[in-house]
Amino acid sequence: MDDLTEALEKLSKIEEKTKKFEEMLSELVSSDDKKKLLWKEIYENANLDRKNAYVLFVEAYTQMRSGLAEHVAIGGTLAKYLERMNKSNEQLLKLAEIVAKAEVENSKIDPDDLFSQIKD
């Protein structure tokens, strides 16, 4: 299997990852649906950007292997693809922090609510 085919297969898994992320978000009852939709879009876009940059990187890298001249010509482009993948990773990490914070908020016990449940 060539590098580009493998990269395209990874690209096709974004939908599956997004579905799992959406399922995780559905468990956050305290977060509003608009936030969840936005988080899902951020997640999907960051993954898509990362995978697209990866596909382009692999294609450029395979062309670069043929010699020094290609390396000089394509090296800057490869660096930009790596930067795009890194920025997408940073977006995903920031999103993970936001969702983790929402999960903590979701799991907090409200003393008044607890008291009313015991009282009933």
Beta strands, then each sheet from edge to edge (+ up, - down):
end
